Amino acid sequence: MPFEQPSANEAGLTLPPEALHAAFENPLLYWQERSQWMWHKKWCLPRLSVTVALDEAAPLGNAPLVAMVMCGTLSAGGGAEQLENQGLTGQCTQRLLRRSRALLEASFSSLHLQHTSRTSGNRPFHVVIAVAVMGTHGPQQPLASIVSPALHVDARKRTKGERPGSSASDVRLMARKMRGLGRGGSGGRSF
């Protein structure tokens, strides 16, 4: 489904794309030799914070806004890139809560990937975050969206014994950080 940036909608709301920001609390793995981000399918994604910085003059009206997180592969179709949803488990839609007069925020935790890049035609995944107006039957009227850099998702073995030819610095041998360690927001990946 292609995401377009509408200039306005029937609720009279506008949201420039630069108003939307997202960051993982802890960084994803970066494989220097291949210049790519990666993650293991069985690991829970780090907590993801989504913020919307509003122009104080922007009309919000009474319509509630929601942030939605999707994950999939991108493919060309009909002249625009389309997201082929590869699925996330967990609560992928959150109402944006007002933190100040001009700042809305939502936080996503316990999101898991359902597939790997290998089972998806060896294509990289992208995390897509969209902000929409909540309608009577669910999220509708998208206001803005952002797409992460490419993310390789695998489910391969991760020990030196299982990868004897790997160097000690091979990112594929990295152990998952336990929840609660290294928290505080420093070093997180944002997009």
C-alpha positions in Angstrom: 0.0 0.0 0.0 1.6 3.3 -1.1 1.8 6.1 1.5 1.2 9.5 0.2 1.6 12.8 2.1 -1.7 14.5 1.8 -1.8 18.3 2.0 -5.0 18.3 4.1 -7.9 16.1 4.9 -11.5 16.5 5.7 -10.7 17.1 9.3 -8.6 20.1 8.3 -5.4 18.7 9.7 -2.0 18.9 8.1 1.3 17.4 9.2 4.6 18.0 7.5 6.7 14.8 7.2 9.6 16.4 9.2 7.2 16.7 12.2 7.3 12.9 12.6 10.3 11.2 14.3 11.0 7.7 15.6 13.9 6.1 17.5 14.7 2.7 18.9 15.7 2.9 22.6 18.7 0.5 21.9 20.5 0.3 18.6 19.9 -2.5 16.1 22.9 -4.5 14.9 25.0 -2.9 12.2 27.2 -5.2 10.0 30.1 -3.1 8.9 31.4 -5.4 6.3 28.1 -5.4 4.4 27.0 -1.9 5.4 23.6 -3.1 6.5 21.4 -3.1 9.6 20.3 -6.5 10.8 18.1 -8.2 13.4 17.3 -11.7 14.5 13.7 -12.8 13.9 13.3 -14.4 17.4 14.4 -11.2 19.2 11.9 -8.7 20.4 12.6 -5.3 18.7 13.9 -2.6 21.0 11.3 -0.2 22.4 10.3 2.3 19.7 9.4 5.9 20.5 7.4 7.9 18.0 7.0 11.6 18.5 5.1 14.3 16.5 6.2 17.9 16.9 3.3 20.1 16.1 3.3 23.7 15.1 1.5 25.4 18.0 -0.7 27.2 15.4 -1.6 23.9 13.7 -5.3 23.1 14.2 -5.7 19.7 15.9 -9.4 19.8 16.4 -11.0 17.0 18.4 -9.8 14.1 16.2 -7.5 11.7 18.0 -4.3 10.8 16.3 -2.7 7.4 16.2 0.8 6.1 15.3 0.9 2.8 13.4 4.0 0.6 13.0 4.3 -1.8 10.1 7.1 -3.9 8.7 7.6 -5.3 5.3 9.5 -5.3 2.0 9.2 -2.6 -0.6 8.5 -3.4 -4.2 7.8 -1.2 -7.2 4.3 -1.2 -8.4 2.3 1.2 -10.5 5.1 3.8 -10.5 5.3 4.0 -6.7 6.9 1.8 -4.0 4.5 -0.4 -2.2 4.8 -2.0 1.2 4.3 -5.8 1.2 3.5 -6.4 4.8 5.6 -9.1 6.3 3.9 -8.8 9.7 4.7 -7.8 13.2 3.2 -9.3 16.3 2.4 -7.1 19.2 0.4 -3.9 19.6 1.2 -2.0 16.4 -1.3 0.9 16.8 -1.1 3.4 19.7 -2.9 6.6 20.3 -0.6 9.5 20.4 -0.6 11.2 23.8 0.0 14.8 24.4 3.3 15.4 26.3 3.2 19.1 25.9 1.3 21.7 24.0 3.3 20.9 20.8 4.5 17.3 21.4 2.6 14.1 20.9 4.2 10.7 21.8 3.6 6.9 21.5 5.8 4.1 22.6 5.9 0.6 21.2 7.4 -2.4 22.9 7.3 -6.2 22.5 7.1 -6.1 18.7 8.3 -9.3 17.0 9.1 -9.9 13.3 7.2 -12.8 11.8 9.4 -13.6 8.8 13.0 -13.4 7.6 14.6 -11.7 4.6 15.4 -15.1 3.2 11.8 -16.2 3.2 10.8 -12.9 1.7 12.8 -13.3 -1.5 16.1 -12.1 0.1 14.7 -8.6 0.2 15.4 -6.3 3.1 12.7 -5.2 5.5 11.7 -1.6 6.3 9.9 -0.4 9.4 7.2 2.1 8.3 5.6 4.4 10.8 2.4 6.3 9.9 0.4 8.9 11.8 -3.3 8.9 11.0 -6.6 10.4 12.3 -8.6 7.8 14.2 -11.9 7.3 12.6 -15.0 5.5 13.8 -13.9 2.2 12.3 -10.2 2.5 13.0 -7.2 4.5 11.7 -7.8 6.4 8.5 -6.8 9.6 6.8 -3.0 9.2 6.9 -1.2 12.5 7.7 2.5 11.5 7.4 4.7 8.5 7.3 8.4 7.6 7.5 10.4 4.6 6.4 13.5 3.1 8.0 16.7 2.2 6.2 16.9 -1.4 4.9 17.0 -4.0 7.7 18.2 -7.6 7.0 16.2 -10.1 9.2 17.7 -13.5 9.7 17.3 -16.6 11.9 20.7 -18.2 11.6 23.0 -19.6 14.2 24.9 -17.0 16.3 27.8 -18.7 18.1 31.4 -19.0 17.3 31.1 -22.9 17.3 28.3 -22.7 14.7 30.3 -20.1 12.6 33.9 -21.2 13.0 35.2 -19.1 10.2 33.8 -15.9 11.7 36.0 -13.2 13.2 35.3 -12.2 16.8 34.0 -8.8 15.6 31.4 -10.4 13.3 28.1 -8.7 14.2 26.3 -12.0 13.6 27.9 -13.3 16.8 26.5 -10.5 18.9 24.4 -11.6 21.8 21.1 -9.9 22.4 21.2 -7.3 25.1 19.0 -8.1 28.1 16.1 -5.8 28.8 17.2 -3.1 31.3 20.8 -3.0 30.3 22.1 0.0 28.5 18.9 1.9 28.8 18.7 5.6 28.8 18.2 6.3 25.1 21.8 6.9 24.2 23.0 5.2 21.0 19.5 4.3 19.8 18.8 4.1 16.1 16.5 6.8 14.8 14.9 7.4 11.4 
